[in-house]
């Protein structure tokens, strides 16, 4: 019996690791433990619940206005106690959050192999995104199996002298999760969202966009809502007060704006599926939106997911007011039917990534 611990802490990690957890639990030779650092407490637990997953360990590490050093210290200390109490044969982490880095580091300190899902994403600018680019690069240095979602990610790892035998091209598990959500039939919307041909989804939360960049983005959104008053703009508001308070102050009184709390995963999928245009600084949405043929404007200056840009699903606009206005208008002045893209050509996967990961893990111990 192999004891595998899956360390996660945010909603995107829960979404992308749920298919892996469910796939591994089909094998009676594994006991799969789930540790939720609760870096995003409500959002991560809500998402795990949707997939029918109950965490075995919950760490409750977040505190208001916590520094990066503070959250790192809390997660690493709490994880050390988890590893002291149970012998694990492998650790699985996903992506590039502080929970990922601390999970990998705690595993390394305990001489437990690290398996990294969504390995090899790179912008090669340590401050875009911040701190994620540094965290994922450091995680790669102590990883034993790298599950690369795309060929470009695999090539990045090879350039960094990761042995080819340690890299497995899998596709991205977010497509597995998306398929699960669509088939589930629970994709419902509330909050008075109109699922028509004039729906715009906006998400903004990244740390590097706090401050003047967020001001520029909100000015553009405000002017777009006036220019396209017949369109509805839906913005799930991140709980971080640096984001939450500014968004409500700027957009809270605009009649064609719907500000919601963070949405359940099926609700967000439902809105993505129906959106005419998506403006986002999220990583996961860049991967999910192509399935629905929705054009995406990425409000970042660098992306570690260039495949969507190359394939024509996304455009980088940063926090540039003129670019956001111009590229948004180019889509919104047209009928929705004229702006749809071919969702069958999503470059991020085919919905079988978790199966490939499970097979590679089995081979690791063969």
VENNOR-V196780 format. One record per backbone hydrogen bond with DSSP energy under -0.5 kcal/mol. CO is the residue of the C=O (numbers start at 0). NH is the residue of the N-H. If there is no record, write none. Layout:
co | nh
CO | NH
CO | NH
This chain:
co | nh
1 | 3
1 | 30
2 | 88
2 | 89
3 | 32
4 | 6
4 | 91
5 | 7
5 | 34
7 | 36
8 | 39
9 | 13
10 | 14
11 | 15
12 | 16
13 | 17
14 | 18
16 | 20
17 | 21
18 | 22
19 | 23
20 | 24
22 | 25
23 | 26
25 | 27
26 | 29
28 | 1
29 | 31
30 | 3
30 | 32
32 | 5
32 | 34
33 | 35
33 | 55
33 | 56
34 | 7
34 | 36
35 | 58
36 | 60
37 | 40
37 | 61
39 | 43
40 | 44
41 | 45
42 | 46
43 | 47
44 | 48
45 | 49
46 | 50
47 | 52
48 | 51
56 | 35
62 | 65
66 | 70
67 | 71
68 | 72
69 | 73
70 | 74
71 | 75
72 | 76
73 | 77
74 | 78
75 | 79
76 | 80
77 | 81
78 | 82
79 | 83
80 | 84
81 | 85
85 | 87
88 | 112
89 | 4
90 | 114
91 | 6
92 | 116
96 | 100
97 | 101
98 | 102
99 | 103
100 | 104
101 | 105
102 | 106
103 | 107
104 | 108
105 | 109
106 | 111
107 | 110
112 | 90
113 | 115
113 | 143
113 | 144
114 | 92
114 | 116
115 | 118
115 | 146
116 | 94
117 | 120
118 | 148
124 | 127
125 | 133
126 | 129
128 | 127
128 | 132
130 | 134
131 | 135
132 | 136
133 | 137
134 | 138
135 | 139
136 | 140
137 | 140
137 | 141
138 | 141
139 | 142
144 | 115
144 | 146
145 | 147
145 | 167
146 | 117
146 | 118
147 | 169
147 | 170
149 | 153
150 | 154
151 | 155
152 | 156
153 | 157
154 | 158
155 | 159
156 | 161
157 | 160
162 | 165
163 | 166
165 | 145
167 | 147
167 | 169
171 | 174
171 | 175
172 | 176
173 | 177
174 | 178
175 | 179
176 | 180
177 | 181
178 | 182
179 | 183
180 | 184
180 | 185
181 | 184
185 | 187
189 | 192
192 | 194
193 | 195
195 | 198
197 | 231
198 | 275
198 | 276
199 | 233
200 | 278
201 | 235
202 | 280
205 | 208
206 | 209
208 | 213
209 | 212
210 | 213
210 | 214
211 | 215
212 | 216
213 | 217
214 | 218
215 | 219
216 | 220
217 | 221
218 | 222
219 | 223
220 | 224
221 | 225
222 | 226
223 | 227
225 | 228
227 | 230
231 | 199
231 | 233
232 | 234
232 | 257
233 | 201
234 | 259
235 | 237
239 | 242
239 | 243
240 | 244
242 | 246
243 | 247
244 | 248
245 | 249
246 | 250
247 | 251
250 | 253
252 | 254
253 | 256
255 | 232
256 | 258
257 | 234
257 | 259
259 | 236
263 | 267
264 | 268
265 | 269
266 | 270
267 | 271
268 | 272
269 | 273
270 | 274
271 | 274
275 | 294
276 | 200
277 | 296
278 | 202
279 | 298
282 | 286
283 | 286
283 | 287
284 | 288
287 | 290
287 | 291
288 | 291
288 | 293
289 | 292
292 | 340
294 | 277
295 | 297
295 | 314
296 | 279
296 | 298
297 | 299
297 | 316
297 | 317
299 | 317
304 | 307
304 | 308
305 | 309
306 | 310
307 | 312
307 | 313
308 | 311
312 | 295
314 | 297
314 | 316
316 | 319
318 | 320
319 | 323
320 | 324
321 | 325
322 | 326
323 | 327
324 | 328
325 | 329
326 | 330
327 | 330
327 | 331
328 | 332
330 | 333
334 | 337
334 | 338
335 | 338
335 | 339
340 | 342
341 | 344
342 | 345
345 | 348
347 | 171
351 | 355
352 | 356
353 | 357
354 | 358
355 | 359
356 | 360
357 | 361
358 | 362
359 | 363
360 | 364
361 | 364
362 | 365
